[in-house]
Amino acid sequence: MEEVLTYREQNIEYKGKRIRCIHMEDKFPVPDGTEGTVTSVDDAGTIHVKWDNGSTLGLVQGVDRYQFV
């Protein structure tokens, strides 16, 4: 069984990790394949990222697709 982390645990675990956007469901998304660095995970579960293209748009867990690299 896969361990499920709380958002607080995710904030500690994911902060500083590299991430790649596979696909973002947003009106103005970062392009698919864009990479960045996780800055935080908030209480709603949004993964905040400083993208390499300068954007700071967050990833919504369960909606957007991404992978850690």
C-alpha positions as CSV (number, residue, x, y, z in Angstrom):
1,M,0.0,0.0,0.0
2,E,1.4,3.4,-1.0
3,E,2.0,5.9,1.8
4,V,-0.2,9.0,1.6
5,L,1.5,12.2,2.8
6,T,-0.3,15.1,4.4
7,Y,0.1,18.5,2.8
8,R,2.4,19.5,5.6
9,E,4.6,16.4,5.0
10,Q,4.5,17.0,1.3
11,N,5.7,20.6,1.9
12,I,8.8,19.2,3.8
13,E,9.3,16.3,1.3
14,Y,8.8,18.1,-2.0
15,K,10.4,21.6,-1.3
16,G,13.4,22.1,-3.4
17,K,12.8,19.1,-5.6
18,R,12.7,19.3,-9.4
19,I,9.4,18.8,-11.2
20,R,8.2,18.6,-14.8
21,C,4.8,19.6,-16.0
22,I,3.2,16.9,-18.1
23,H,0.0,18.8,-18.7
24,M,-1.6,21.7,-16.8
25,E,-5.4,22.3,-16.9
26,D,-5.3,26.1,-16.9
27,K,-6.4,28.9,-19.2
28,F,-2.8,30.1,-19.4
29,P,-0.7,27.0,-18.4
30,V,3.1,26.6,-18.4
31,P,4.0,24.6,-21.6
32,D,4.0,20.8,-21.3
33,G,7.5,19.6,-20.6
34,T,8.5,22.8,-18.6
35,E,10.7,22.0,-15.5
36,G,11.0,23.9,-12.3
37,T,11.7,23.8,-8.6
38,V,9.1,23.2,-5.9
39,T,8.9,26.1,-3.5
40,S,6.1,24.9,-1.2
41,V,2.8,22.9,-0.9
42,D,-0.1,24.8,0.6
43,D,-2.9,23.6,2.8
44,A,-5.1,23.1,-0.3
45,G,-2.5,20.8,-1.8
46,T,-1.4,23.2,-4.5
47,I,2.3,22.6,-5.4
48,H,3.9,26.0,-5.9
49,V,6.7,26.0,-8.4
50,K,9.3,28.4,-9.6
51,W,9.4,27.4,-13.3
52,D,12.5,27.7,-15.4
53,N,10.7,29.9,-17.8
54,G,10.0,32.5,-15.0
55,S,6.4,31.5,-14.2
56,T,5.3,30.8,-10.6
57,L,2.0,29.1,-11.5
58,G,1.1,26.3,-9.1
59,L,0.1,22.7,-9.9
60,V,-3.2,21.4,-8.6
61,Q,-2.9,17.8,-7.3
62,G,-5.5,15.5,-8.9
63,V,-6.1,17.9,-11.8
64,D,-2.7,18.7,-13.4
65,R,-0.2,16.0,-14.4
66,Y,3.4,16.2,-13.4
67,Q,6.4,14.1,-12.4
68,F,9.4,14.6,-10.2
69,V,12.7,14.5,-12.0
